[in-house]
Structure formats: structure tokens, C-alpha cells
Amino acid sequence: MTVRAGNLFADISATSAGQEAFSEIFARPGLKIERIISQGHSSPPEFWYDQAWNEWVILLKGSATLQFEDEPATRSMEAGDYVLIPARKRHRVEWTDQQQPTVWLAVHFE
């Protein structure tokens, strides 16, 4: 394996409002780490993520609101907040900050 390096905050201004940018940082069977940049992004109405894998995500910059199907209230997230989303836990992104990029680090695993 070779040494790979980078900066999670590099090129974050390149994201257009309403679009998300996904950058794979590392992957191997059963594991993927990616950076996600959102700005003004939300899941489409009535859409729920229903992933076959676990996801641990930390919000590094910005702010967002998540909704889980089986929870009555949304979860507000600020820089430093993280959540472990078990496989098949239906969830959606309700809101991300429109004024600044929201930078996530997501770890997907079996």
C-alpha cells in the first residue's frame, strides 16, 4: 500500500448550492470512507435512504438536520457531531446550510 495524503477542506468551495459532491478517500472490501460536501442540499420529498450497510458520519464543518423515519423529531447537527446509522435504518437529510459548505466524513462498513 502506498502513502496517500490530502486535506478534507481542500476545494470545498467548488460545490454548487443544491448539489452534493462525493469524494472517495479510501476503500477496500467491506469498508469505504468518503468526504461529502453539501450546500443547501436536502433529500427529495418522501425519499428515504435505506442502505444495506452501516454508516458512521461526522459533520466537520457547517450544519445540517437529519430525520430518521422512526423518530418524531429531527436531529440538528453542528461541527463535531456524529451519528452511527445502522444498516436499514431509514433516514433522510432534511436541511443543510445554504450560506456555507457542510463537510461530512462518512465511513460505510458491513
PDB file as gemmi writes it, atoms N, CA and C in Angstrom:
CRYST1    1.000    1.000    1.000  90.00  90.00  90.00 P 1                      
ATOM      1  N   MET A   1       0.845  -1.172   0.000  1.00  0.00           N  
ATOM      2  CA  MET A   1       0.000   0.000   0.000  1.00  0.00           C  
ATOM      3  C   MET A   1       0.895   1.241   0.000  1.00  0.00           C  
ATOM      4  N   THR A   2       0.537   2.230  -0.796  1.00  0.00           N  
ATOM      5  CA  THR A   2       1.308   3.465  -0.862  1.00  0.00           C  
ATOM      6  C   THR A   2       0.726   4.508   0.078  1.00  0.00           C  
ATOM      7  N   VAL A   3       1.537   5.461   0.448  1.00  0.00           N  
ATOM      8  CA  VAL A   3       1.094   6.557   1.292  1.00  0.00           C  
ATOM      9  C   VAL A   3       0.216   7.485   0.465  1.00  0.00           C  
ATOM     10  N   ARG A   4      -0.941   7.805   0.997  1.00  0.00           N  
ATOM     11  CA  ARG A   4      -1.846   8.773   0.363  1.00  0.00           C  
ATOM     12  C   ARG A   4      -2.148   9.857   1.380  1.00  0.00           C  
ATOM     13  N   ALA A   5      -2.184  11.087   0.926  1.00  0.00           N  
ATOM     14  CA  ALA A   5      -2.449  12.203   1.832  1.00  0.00           C  
ATOM     15  C   ALA A   5      -3.312  13.229   1.129  1.00  0.00           C  
ATOM     16  N   GLY A   6      -3.969  14.046   1.891  1.00  0.00           N  
ATOM     17  CA  GLY A   6      -4.807  15.096   1.337  1.00  0.00           C  
ATOM     18  C   GLY A   6      -5.313  15.981   2.456  1.00  0.00           C  
ATOM     19  N   ASN A   7      -6.254  16.836   2.117  1.00  0.00           N  
ATOM     20  CA  ASN A   7      -6.857  17.744   3.084  1.00  0.00           C  
ATOM     21  C   ASN A   7      -8.362  17.704   2.896  1.00  0.00           C  
ATOM     22  N   LEU A   8      -9.088  17.402   3.955  1.00  0.00           N  
ATOM     23  CA  LEU A   8     -10.546  17.274   3.864  1.00  0.00           C  
ATOM     24  C   LEU A   8     -11.241  18.588   3.529  1.00  0.00           C  
ATOM     25  N   PHE A   9     -10.558  19.710   3.736  1.00  0.00           N  
ATOM     26  CA  PHE A   9     -11.168  21.004   3.458  1.00  0.00           C  
ATOM     27  C   PHE A   9     -10.710  21.607   2.131  1.00  0.00           C  
ATOM     28  N   ALA A  10      -9.905  20.889   1.382  1.00  0.00           N  
ATOM     29  CA  ALA A  10      -9.448  21.386   0.083  1.00  0.00           C  
ATOM     30  C   ALA A  10     -10.606  21.396  -0.906  1.00  0.00           C  
ATOM     31  N   ASP A  11     -10.700  22.446  -1.684  1.00  0.00           N  
ATOM     32  CA  ASP A  11     -11.675  22.558  -2.767  1.00  0.00           C  
ATOM     33  C   ASP A  11     -13.131  22.453  -2.325  1.00  0.00           C  
ATOM     34  N   ILE A  12     -13.443  22.858  -1.111  1.00  0.00           N  
ATOM     35  CA  ILE A  12     -14.838  22.746  -0.676  1.00  0.00           C  
ATOM     36  C   ILE A  12     -15.729  23.814  -1.285  1.00  0.00           C  
ATOM     37  N   SER A  13     -15.154  24.891  -1.777  1.00  0.00           N  
ATOM     38  CA  SER A  13     -15.972  25.952  -2.373  1.00  0.00           C  
ATOM     39  C   SER A  13     -16.421  25.602  -3.788  1.00  0.00           C  
ATOM     40  N   ALA A  14     -15.938  24.479  -4.326  1.00  0.00           N  
ATOM     41  CA  ALA A  14     -16.277  24.101  -5.698  1.00  0.00           C  
ATOM     42  C   ALA A  14     -17.695  23.557  -5.825  1.00  0.00           C  
ATOM     43  N   THR A  15     -18.366  23.289  -4.706  1.00  0.00           N  
ATOM     44  CA  THR A  15     -19.710  22.726  -4.739  1.00  0.00           C  
ATOM     45  C   THR A  15     -20.739  23.811  -5.017  1.00  0.00           C  
ATOM     46  N   SER A  16     -21.636  23.536  -5.925  1.00  0.00           N  
ATOM     47  CA  SER A  16     -22.738  24.464  -6.213  1.00  0.00           C  
ATOM     48  C   SER A  16     -23.862  24.230  -5.224  1.00  0.00           C  
ATOM     49  N   ALA A  17     -24.580  25.273  -4.882  1.00  0.00           N  
ATOM     50  CA  ALA A  17     -25.731  25.139  -3.998  1.00  0.00           C  
ATOM     51  C   ALA A  17     -26.713  24.139  -4.599  1.00  0.00           C  
ATOM     52  N   GLY A  18     -27.244  23.259  -3.746  1.00  0.00           N  
ATOM     53  CA  GLY A  18     -28.213  22.278  -4.195  1.00  0.00           C  
ATOM     54  C   GLY A  18     -27.610  20.991  -4.707  1.00  0.00           C  
ATOM     55  N   GLN A  19     -26.302  20.924  -4.874  1.00  0.00           N  
ATOM     56  CA  GLN A  19     -25.629  19.717  -5.351  1.00  0.00           C  
ATOM     57  C   GLN A  19     -24.723  19.193  -4.251  1.00  0.00           C  
ATOM     58  N   GLU A  20     -24.567  17.896  -4.212  1.00  0.00           N  
ATOM     59  CA  GLU A  20     -23.624  17.297  -3.273  1.00  0.00           C  
ATOM     60  C   GLU A  20     -22.428  16.778  -4.050  1.00  0.00           C  
ATOM     61  N   ALA A  21     -21.265  16.807  -3.414  1.00  0.00           N  
ATOM     62  CA  ALA A  21     -20.043  16.285  -4.025  1.00  0.00           C  
ATOM     63  C   ALA A  21     -19.520  15.162  -3.138  1.00  0.00           C  
ATOM     64  N   PHE A  22     -19.261  14.009  -3.751  1.00  0.00           N  
ATOM     65  CA  PHE A  22     -18.769  12.835  -3.045  1.00  0.00           C  
ATOM     66  C   PHE A  22     -17.340  12.547  -3.506  1.00  0.00           C  
ATOM     67  N   SER A  23     -16.422  12.405  -2.549  1.00  0.00           N  
ATOM     68  CA  SER A  23     -15.029  12.082  -2.868  1.00  0.00           C  
ATOM     69  C   SER A  23     -14.611  10.883  -2.036  1.00  0.00           C  
ATOM     70  N   GLU A  24     -14.275   9.789  -2.721  1.00  0.00           N  
ATOM     71  CA  GLU A  24     -13.817   8.601  -2.016  1.00  0.00           C  
ATOM     72  C   GLU A  24     -12.396   8.829  -1.528  1.00  0.00           C  
ATOM     73  N   ILE A  25     -12.171   8.583  -0.260  1.00  0.00           N  
ATOM     74  CA  ILE A  25     -10.855   8.753   0.342  1.00  0.00           C  
ATOM     75  C   ILE A  25     -10.129   7.417   0.424  1.00  0.00           C  
ATOM     76  N   PHE A  26     -10.873   6.384   0.796  1.00  0.00           N  
ATOM     77  CA  PHE A  26     -10.277   5.061   0.953  1.00  0.00           C  
ATOM     78  C   PHE A  26     -11.370   4.018   0.793  1.00  0.00           C  
ATOM     79  N   ALA A  27     -11.028   2.914   0.149  1.00  0.00           N  
ATOM     80  CA  ALA A  27     -11.993   1.821   0.016  1.00  0.00           C  
ATOM     81  C   ALA A  27     -11.272   0.490  -0.026  1.00  0.00           C  
ATOM     82  N   ARG A  28     -11.912  -0.491   0.535  1.00  0.00           N  
ATOM     83  CA  ARG A  28     -11.492  -1.879   0.443  1.00  0.00           C  
ATOM     84  C   ARG A  28     -12.756  -2.701   0.659  1.00  0.00           C  
ATOM     85  N   PRO A  29     -12.740  -3.987   0.396  1.00  0.00           N  
ATOM     86  CA  PRO A  29     -13.968  -4.766   0.573  1.00  0.00           C  
ATOM     87  C   PRO A  29     -14.552  -4.598   1.983  1.00  0.00           C  
ATOM     88  N   GLY A  30     -15.807  -4.218   2.045  1.00  0.00           N  
ATOM     89  CA  GLY A  30     -16.496  -4.052   3.319  1.00  0.00           C  
ATOM     90  C   GLY A  30     -16.293  -2.720   4.001  1.00  0.00           C  
ATOM     91  N   LEU A  31     -15.538  -1.799   3.381  1.00  0.00           N  
ATOM     92  CA  LEU A  31     -15.246  -0.505   4.008  1.00  0.00           C  
ATOM     93  C   LEU A  31     -15.059   0.573   2.951  1.00  0.00           C  
ATOM     94  N   LYS A  32     -15.710   1.719   3.159  1.00  0.00           N  
ATOM     95  CA  LYS A  32     -15.479   2.879   2.287  1.00  0.00           C  
ATOM     96  C   LYS A  32     -15.540   4.128   3.151  1.00  0.00           C  
ATOM     97  N   ILE A  33     -14.561   5.017   2.953  1.00  0.00           N  
ATOM     98  CA  ILE A  33     -14.527   6.305   3.638  1.00  0.00           C  
ATOM     99  C   ILE A  33     -14.637   7.371   2.565  1.00  0.00           C  
ATOM    100  N   GLU A  34     -15.562   8.304   2.766  1.00  0.00           N  
ATOM    101  CA  GLU A  34     -15.739   9.361   1.773  1.00  0.00           C  
ATOM    102  C   GLU A  34     -16.015  10.693   2.434  1.00  0.00           C  
ATOM    103  N   ARG A  35     -15.654  11.731   1.699  1.00  0.00           N  
ATOM    104  CA  ARG A  35     -15.999  13.099   2.089  1.00  0.00           C  
ATOM    105  C   ARG A  35     -17.214  13.489   1.275  1.00  0.00           C  
ATOM    106  N   ILE A  36     -18.161  14.130   1.938  1.00  0.00           N  
ATOM    107  CA  ILE A  36     -19.362  14.621   1.270  1.00  0.00           C  
ATOM    108  C   ILE A  36     -19.451  16.111   1.548  1.00  0.00           C  
ATOM    109  N   ILE A  37     -19.686  16.888   0.503  1.00  0.00           N  
ATOM    110  CA  ILE A  37     -19.882  18.328   0.658  1.00  0.00           C  
ATOM    111  C   ILE A  37     -21.301  18.659   0.208  1.00  0.00           C  
ATOM    112  N   SER A  38     -22.045  19.278   1.100  1.00  0.00           N  
ATOM    113  CA  SER A  38     -23.421  19.695   0.821  1.00  0.00           C  
ATOM    114  C   SER A  38     -23.514  21.198   1.032  1.00  0.00           C  
ATOM    115  N   GLN A  39     -24.349  21.843   0.253  1.00  0.00           N  
ATOM    116  CA  GLN A  39     -24.622  23.254   0.490  1.00  0.00           C  
ATOM    117  C   GLN A  39     -26.035  23.528   0.002  1.00  0.00           C  
ATOM    118  N   GLY A  40     -26.956  23.645   0.944  1.00  0.00           N  
ATOM    119  CA  GLY A  40     -28.353  23.841   0.592  1.00  0.00           C  
ATOM    120  C   GLY A  40     -29.018  22.559   0.109  1.00  0.00           C  
ATOM    121  N   HIS A  41     -28.391  21.425   0.343  1.00  0.00           N  
ATOM    122  CA  HIS A  41     -28.926  20.150  -0.120  1.00  0.00           C  
ATOM    123  C   HIS A  41     -29.915  19.579   0.898  1.00  0.00           C  
ATOM    124  N   SER A  42     -30.930  18.896   0.393  1.00  0.00           N  
ATOM    125  CA  SER A  42     -31.820  18.091   1.213  1.00  0.00           C  
ATOM    126  C   SER A  42     -32.303  16.928   0.364  1.00  0.00           C  
ATOM    127  N   SER A  43     -32.753  15.882   1.019  1.00  0.00           N  
ATOM    128  CA  SER A  43     -33.297  14.737   0.290  1.00  0.00           C  
ATOM    129  C   SER A  43     -34.598  15.146  -0.389  1.00  0.00           C  
ATOM    130  N   PRO A  44     -34.910  14.549  -1.524  1.00  0.00           N  
ATOM    131  CA  PRO A  44     -36.187  14.845  -2.173  1.00  0.00           C  
ATOM    132  C   PRO A  44     -37.360  14.505  -1.251  1.00  0.00           C  
ATOM    133  N   PRO A  45     -38.489  15.193  -1.403  1.00  0.00           N  
ATOM    134  CA  PRO A  45     -39.657  14.881  -0.573  1.00  0.00           C  
ATOM    135  C   PRO A  45     -40.017  13.394  -0.662  1.00  0.00           C  
ATOM    136  N   GLU A  46     -40.357  12.836   0.470  1.00  0.00           N  
ATOM    137  CA  GLU A  46     -40.777  11.431   0.576  1.00  0.00           C  
ATOM    138  C   GLU A  46     -39.662  10.427   0.293  1.00  0.00           C  
ATOM    139  N   PHE A  47     -38.418  10.871   0.066  1.00  0.00           N  
ATOM    140  CA  PHE A  47     -37.299   9.960  -0.181  1.00  0.00           C  
ATOM    141  C   PHE A  47     -36.638   9.586   1.140  1.00  0.00           C  
ATOM    142  N   TRP A  48     -36.311   8.304   1.290  1.00  0.00           N  
ATOM    143  CA  TRP A  48     -35.592   7.812   2.467  1.00  0.00           C  
ATOM    144  C   TRP A  48     -34.403   6.981   2.015  1.00  0.00           C  
ATOM    145  N   TYR A  49     -33.227   7.256   2.571  1.00  0.00           N  
ATOM    146  CA  TYR A  49     -32.100   6.356   2.381  1.00  0.00           C  
ATOM    147  C   TYR A  49     -32.418   5.070   3.140  1.00  0.00           C  
ATOM    148  N   ASP A  50     -32.141   3.934   2.527  1.00  0.00           N  
ATOM    149  CA  ASP A  50     -32.373   2.627   3.140  1.00  0.00           C  
ATOM    150  C   ASP A  50     -31.198   1.745   2.733  1.00  0.00           C  
ATOM    151  N   GLN A  51     -30.074   1.958   3.381  1.00  0.00           N  
ATOM    152  CA  GLN A  51     -28.806   1.364   2.978  1.00  0.00           C  
ATOM    153  C   GLN A  51     -28.618  -0.035   3.554  1.00  0.00           C  
ATOM    154  N   ALA A  52     -27.965  -0.889   2.801  1.00  0.00           N  
ATOM    155  CA  ALA A  52     -27.692  -2.258   3.233  1.00  0.00           C  
ATOM    156  C   ALA A  52     -26.439  -2.342   4.106  1.00  0.00           C  
ATOM    157  N   TRP A  53     -25.805  -1.225   4.397  1.00  0.00           N  
ATOM    158  CA  TRP A  53     -24.572  -1.190   5.179  1.00  0.00           C  
ATOM    159  C   TRP A  53     -24.723  -0.163   6.300  1.00  0.00           C  
ATOM    160  N   ASN A  54     -23.854  -0.275   7.306  1.00  0.00           N  
ATOM    161  CA  ASN A  54     -23.797   0.696   8.398  1.00  0.00           C  
ATOM    162  C   ASN A  54     -23.069   1.940   7.909  1.00  0.00           C  
ATOM    163  N   GLU A  55     -23.398   3.074   8.513  1.00  0.00           N  
ATOM    164  CA  GLU A  55     -22.712   4.319   8.170  1.00  0.00           C  
ATOM    165  C   GLU A  55     -22.466   5.125   9.436  1.00  0.00           C  
ATOM    166  N   TRP A  56     -21.205   5.438   9.679  1.00  0.00           N  
ATOM    167  CA  TRP A  56     -20.831   6.357  10.747  1.00  0.00           C  
ATOM    168  C   TRP A  56     -20.467   7.654  10.059  1.00  0.00           C  
ATOM    169  N   VAL A  57     -21.093   8.743  10.469  1.00  0.00           N  
ATOM    170  CA  VAL A  57     -20.845  10.021   9.807  1.00  0.00           C  
ATOM    171  C   VAL A  57     -20.598  11.096  10.853  1.00  0.00           C  
ATOM    172  N   ILE A  58     -19.604  11.950  10.571  1.00  0.00           N  
ATOM    173  CA  ILE A  58     -19.317  13.088  11.438  1.00  0.00           C  
ATOM    174  C   ILE A  58     -19.400  14.354  10.597  1.00  0.00           C  
ATOM    175  N   LEU A  59     -19.978  15.378  11.163  1.00  0.00           N  
ATOM    176  CA  LEU A  59     -20.073  16.663  10.491  1.00  0.00           C  
ATOM    177  C   LEU A  59     -18.846  17.478  10.902  1.00  0.00           C  
ATOM    178  N   LEU A  60     -18.006  17.805   9.929  1.00  0.00           N  
ATOM    179  CA  LEU A  60     -16.755  18.508  10.203  1.00  0.00           C  
ATOM    180  C   LEU A  60     -16.887  20.019  10.139  1.00  0.00           C  
ATOM    181  N   LYS A  61     -17.798  20.498   9.295  1.00  0.00           N  
ATOM    182  CA  LYS A  61     -17.967  21.944   9.099  1.00  0.00           C  
ATOM    183  C   LYS A  61     -19.389  22.184   8.631  1.00  0.00           C  
ATOM    184  N   GLY A  62     -19.969  23.310   9.046  1.00  0.00           N  
ATOM    185  CA  GLY A  62     -21.316  23.656   8.625  1.00  0.00           C  
ATOM    186  C   GLY A  62     -22.359  23.114   9.591  1.00  0.00           C  
ATOM    187  N   SER A  63     -23.566  22.937   9.079  1.00  0.00           N  
ATOM    188  CA  SER A  63     -24.648  22.420   9.911  1.00  0.00           C  
ATOM    189  C   SER A  63     -25.674  21.719   9.030  1.00  0.00           C  
ATOM    190  N   ALA A  64     -26.437  20.841   9.657  1.00  0.00           N  
ATOM    191  CA  ALA A  64     -27.401  20.034   8.918  1.00  0.00           C  
ATOM    192  C   ALA A  64     -28.476  19.533   9.867  1.00  0.00           C  
ATOM    193  N   THR A  65     -29.544  19.017   9.285  1.00  0.00           N  
ATOM    194  CA  THR A  65     -30.606  18.378  10.048  1.00  0.00           C  
ATOM    195  C   THR A  65     -30.918  17.044   9.396  1.00  0.00           C  
ATOM    196  N   LEU A  66     -30.927  15.987  10.200  1.00  0.00           N  
ATOM    197  CA  LEU A  66     -31.273  14.651   9.739  1.00  0.00           C  
ATOM    198  C   LEU A  66     -32.626  14.245  10.311  1.00  0.00           C  
ATOM    199  N   GLN A  67     -33.335  13.411   9.579  1.00  0.00           N  
ATOM    200  CA  GLN A  67     -34.588  12.837  10.057  1.00  0.00           C  
ATOM    201  C   GLN A  67     -34.494  11.328   9.940  1.00  0.00           C  
ATOM    202  N   PHE A  68     -34.860  10.622  11.006  1.00  0.00           N  
ATOM    203  CA  PHE A  68     -34.956   9.175  10.979  1.00  0.00           C  
ATOM    204  C   PHE A  68     -36.430   8.811  10.977  1.00  0.00           C  
ATOM    205  N   GLU A  69     -36.795   7.848  10.142  1.00  0.00           N  
ATOM    206  CA  GLU A  69     -38.206   7.515   9.938  1.00  0.00           C  
ATOM    207  C   GLU A  69     -38.920   7.157  11.240  1.00  0.00           C  
ATOM    208  N   ASP A  70     -38.237   6.489  12.142  1.00  0.00           N  
ATOM    209  CA  ASP A  70     -38.884   6.027  13.365  1.00  0.00           C  
ATOM    210  C   ASP A  70     -38.718   6.994  14.544  1.00  0.00           C  
ATOM    211  N   GLU A  71     -38.262   8.210  14.289  1.00  0.00           N  
ATOM    212  CA  GLU A  71     -38.106   9.207  15.345  1.00  0.00           C  
ATOM    213  C   GLU A  71     -38.985  10.417  15.031  1.00  0.00           C  
ATOM    214  N   PRO A  72     -39.750  10.899  15.992  1.00  0.00           N  
ATOM    215  CA  PRO A  72     -40.661  12.019  15.713  1.00  0.00           C  
ATOM    216  C   PRO A  72     -39.962  13.359  15.465  1.00  0.00           C  
ATOM    217  N   ALA A  73     -38.800  13.570  16.073  1.00  0.00           N  
ATOM    218  CA  ALA A  73     -38.104  14.853  15.939  1.00  0.00           C  
ATOM    219  C   ALA A  73     -36.872  14.705  15.046  1.00  0.00           C  
ATOM    220  N   THR A  74     -36.518  15.798  14.372  1.00  0.00           N  
ATOM    221  CA  THR A  74     -35.291  15.807  13.576  1.00  0.00           C  
ATOM    222  C   THR A  74     -34.092  15.951  14.511  1.00  0.00           C  
ATOM    223  N   ARG A  75     -32.919  15.646  13.969  1.00  0.00           N  
ATOM    224  CA  ARG A  75     -31.663  15.794  14.710  1.00  0.00           C  
ATOM    225  C   ARG A  75     -30.842  16.892  14.062  1.00  0.00           C  
ATOM    226  N   SER A  76     -30.598  17.952  14.806  1.00  0.00           N  
ATOM    227  CA  SER A  76     -29.733  19.029  14.329  1.00  0.00           C  
ATOM    228  C   SER A  76     -28.288  18.627  14.566  1.00  0.00           C  
ATOM    229  N   MET A  77     -27.447  18.909  13.576  1.00  0.00           N  
ATOM    230  CA  MET A  77     -26.030  18.576  13.683  1.00  0.00           C  
ATOM    231  C   MET A  77     -25.190  19.816  13.423  1.00  0.00           C  
ATOM    232  N   GLU A  78     -24.172  19.970  14.230  1.00  0.00           N  
ATOM    233  CA  GLU A  78     -23.186  21.043  14.100  1.00  0.00           C  
ATOM    234  C   GLU A  78     -21.809  20.402  13.987  1.00  0.00           C  
ATOM    235  N   ALA A  79     -20.808  21.193  13.685  1.00  0.00           N  
ATOM    236  CA  ALA A  79     -19.441  20.677  13.570  1.00  0.00           C  
ATOM    237  C   ALA A  79     -19.068  19.883  14.816  1.00  0.00           C  
ATOM    238  N   GLY A  80     -18.549  18.681  14.590  1.00  0.00           N  
ATOM    239  CA  GLY A  80     -18.149  17.799  15.678  1.00  0.00           C  
ATOM    240  C   GLY A  80     -19.178  16.743  16.029  1.00  0.00           C  
ATOM    241  N   ASP A  81     -20.423  16.925  15.618  1.00  0.00           N  
ATOM    242  CA  ASP A  81     -21.467  15.939  15.910  1.00  0.00           C  
ATOM    243  C   ASP A  81     -21.328  14.746  14.979  1.00  0.00           C  
ATOM    244  N   TYR A  82     -21.581  13.562  15.509  1.00  0.00           N  
ATOM    245  CA  TYR A  82     -21.535  12.342  14.703  1.00  0.00           C  
ATOM    246  C   TYR A  82     -22.719  11.456  15.038  1.00  0.00           C  
ATOM    247  N   VAL A  83     -22.990  10.527  14.154  1.00  0.00           N  
ATOM    248  CA  VAL A  83     -24.087   9.584  14.347  1.00  0.00           C  
ATOM    249  C   VAL A  83     -23.728   8.265  13.666  1.00  0.00           C  
ATOM    250  N   LEU A  84     -24.086   7.170  14.296  1.00  0.00           N  
ATOM    251  CA  LEU A  84     -23.948   5.842  13.707  1.00  0.00           C  
ATOM    252  C   LEU A  84     -25.323   5.432  13.201  1.00  0.00           C  
ATOM    253  N   ILE A  85     -25.421   5.210  11.900  1.00  0.00           N  
ATOM    254  CA  ILE A  85     -26.684   4.835  11.278  1.00  0.00           C  
ATOM    255  C   ILE A  85     -26.601   3.348  10.932  1.00  0.00           C  
ATOM    256  N   PRO A  86     -27.333   2.513  11.665  1.00  0.00           N  
ATOM    257  CA  PRO A  86     -27.292   1.080  11.373  1.00  0.00           C  
ATOM    258  C   PRO A  86     -27.865   0.773   9.987  1.00  0.00           C  
ATOM    259  N   ALA A  87     -27.428  -0.340   9.435  1.00  0.00           N  
ATOM    260  CA  ALA A  87     -27.973  -0.790   8.153  1.00  0.00           C  
ATOM    261  C   ALA A  87     -29.499  -0.863   8.244  1.00  0.00           C  
ATOM    262  N   ARG A  88     -30.159  -0.436   7.174  1.00  0.00           N  
ATOM    263  CA  ARG A  88     -31.619  -0.461   7.015  1.00  0.00           C  
ATOM    264  C   ARG A  88     -32.367   0.530   7.908  1.00  0.00           C  
ATOM    265  N   LYS A  89     -31.649   1.425   8.576  1.00  0.00           N  
ATOM    266  CA  LYS A  89     -32.290   2.487   9.365  1.00  0.00           C  
ATOM    267  C   LYS A  89     -32.641   3.603   8.387  1.00  0.00           C  
ATOM    268  N   ARG A  90     -33.911   3.737   8.087  1.00  0.00           N  
ATOM    269  CA  ARG A  90     -34.349   4.712   7.081  1.00  0.00           C  
ATOM    270  C   ARG A  90     -34.146   6.129   7.614  1.00  0.00           C  
ATOM    271  N   HIS A  91     -33.491   6.956   6.776  1.00  0.00           N  
ATOM    272  CA  HIS A  91     -33.158   8.319   7.183  1.00  0.00           C  
ATOM    273  C   HIS A  91     -33.117   9.225   5.953  1.00  0.00           C  
ATOM    274  N   ARG A  92     -33.102  10.511   6.211  1.00  0.00           N  
ATOM    275  CA  ARG A  92     -33.040  11.493   5.145  1.00  0.00           C  
ATOM    276  C   ARG A  92     -32.350  12.752   5.645  1.00  0.00           C  
ATOM    277  N   VAL A  93     -31.823  13.523   4.711  1.00  0.00           N  
ATOM    278  CA  VAL A  93     -31.240  14.829   5.028  1.00  0.00           C  
ATOM    279  C   VAL A  93     -32.356  15.849   4.849  1.00  0.00           C  
ATOM    280  N   GLU A  94     -32.764  16.472   5.935  1.00  0.00           N  
ATOM    281  CA  GLU A  94     -33.840  17.461   5.884  1.00  0.00           C  
ATOM    282  C   GLU A  94     -33.333  18.826   5.420  1.00  0.00           C  
ATOM    283  N   TRP A  95     -32.073  19.149   5.798  1.00  0.00           N  
ATOM    284  CA  TRP A  95     -31.578  20.506   5.535  1.00  0.00           C  
ATOM    285  C   TRP A  95     -30.071  20.541   5.689  1.00  0.00           C  
ATOM    286  N   THR A  96     -29.407  21.316   4.848  1.00  0.00           N  
ATOM    287  CA  THR A  96     -28.007  21.694   5.062  1.00  0.00           C  
ATOM    288  C   THR A  96     -27.886  23.198   4.827  1.00  0.00           C  
ATOM    289  N   ASP A  97     -26.928  23.794   5.478  1.00  0.00           N  
ATOM    290  CA  ASP A  97     -26.705  25.237   5.435  1.00  0.00           C  
ATOM    291  C   ASP A  97     -26.537  25.721   3.987  1.00  0.00           C  
ATOM    292  N   GLN A  98     -27.257  26.755   3.618  1.00  0.00           N  
ATOM    293  CA  GLN A  98     -27.140  27.328   2.276  1.00  0.00           C  
ATOM    294  C   GLN A  98     -26.035  28.373   2.203  1.00  0.00           C  
ATOM    295  N   GLN A  99     -25.620  28.906   3.344  1.00  0.00           N  
ATOM    296  CA  GLN A  99     -24.656  30.006   3.370  1.00  0.00           C  
ATOM    297  C   GLN A  99     -23.206  29.551   3.341  1.00  0.00           C  
ATOM    298  N   GLN A 100     -22.964  28.293   3.708  1.00  0.00           N  
ATOM    299  CA  GLN A 100     -21.593  27.782   3.730  1.00  0.00           C  
ATOM    300  C   GLN A 100     -21.624  26.286   3.442  1.00  0.00           C  
ATOM    301  N   PRO A 101     -20.520  25.735   2.948  1.00  0.00           N  
ATOM    302  CA  PRO A 101     -20.479  24.295   2.711  1.00  0.00           C  
ATOM    303  C   PRO A 101     -20.590  23.510   4.024  1.00  0.00           C  
ATOM    304  N   THR A 102     -21.295  22.414   3.960  1.00  0.00           N  
ATOM    305  CA  THR A 102     -21.348  21.454   5.056  1.00  0.00           C  
ATOM    306  C   THR A 102     -20.470  20.285   4.637  1.00  0.00           C  
ATOM    307  N   VAL A 103     -19.462  19.992   5.455  1.00  0.00           N  
ATOM    308  CA  VAL A 103     -18.492  18.952   5.123  1.00  0.00           C  
ATOM    309  C   VAL A 103     -18.701  17.781   6.074  1.00  0.00           C  
ATOM    310  N   TRP A 104     -18.970  16.620   5.476  1.00  0.00           N  
ATOM    311  CA  TRP A 104     -19.187  15.379   6.214  1.00  0.00           C  
ATOM    312  C   TRP A 104     -18.022  14.430   5.945  1.00  0.00           C  
ATOM    313  N   LEU A 105     -17.729  13.576   6.901  1.00  0.00           N  
ATOM    314  CA  LEU A 105     -16.849  12.433   6.689  1.00  0.00           C  
ATOM    315  C   LEU A 105     -17.695  11.202   7.006  1.00  0.00           C  
ATOM    316  N   ALA A 106     -17.865  10.341   6.010  1.00  0.00           N  
ATOM    317  CA  ALA A 106     -18.713   9.160   6.165  1.00  0.00           C  
ATOM    318  C   ALA A 106     -17.874   7.899   6.066  1.00  0.00           C  
ATOM    319  N   VAL A 107     -18.121   6.978   6.991  1.00  0.00           N  
ATOM    320  CA  VAL A 107     -17.474   5.672   6.971  1.00  0.00           C  
ATOM    321  C   VAL A 107     -18.572   4.638   6.784  1.00  0.00           C  
ATOM    322  N   HIS A 108     -18.539   3.960   5.657  1.00  0.00           N  
ATOM    323  CA  HIS A 108     -19.522   2.915   5.317  1.00  0.00           C  
ATOM    324  C   HIS A 108     -18.860   1.571   5.578  1.00  0.00           C  
ATOM    325  N   PHE A 109     -19.556   0.683   6.301  1.00  0.00           N  
ATOM    326  CA  PHE A 109     -18.966  -0.619   6.613  1.00  0.00           C  
ATOM    327  C   PHE A 109     -20.056  -1.665   6.793  1.00  0.00           C  
ATOM    328  N   GLU A 110     -19.626  -2.928   6.646  1.00  0.00           N  
ATOM    329  CA  GLU A 110     -20.574  -4.035   6.803  1.00  0.00           C  
ATOM    330  C   GLU A 110     -20.913  -4.255   8.246  1.00  0.00           C  
TER     331      GLU A 110                                                      
END                                                                             
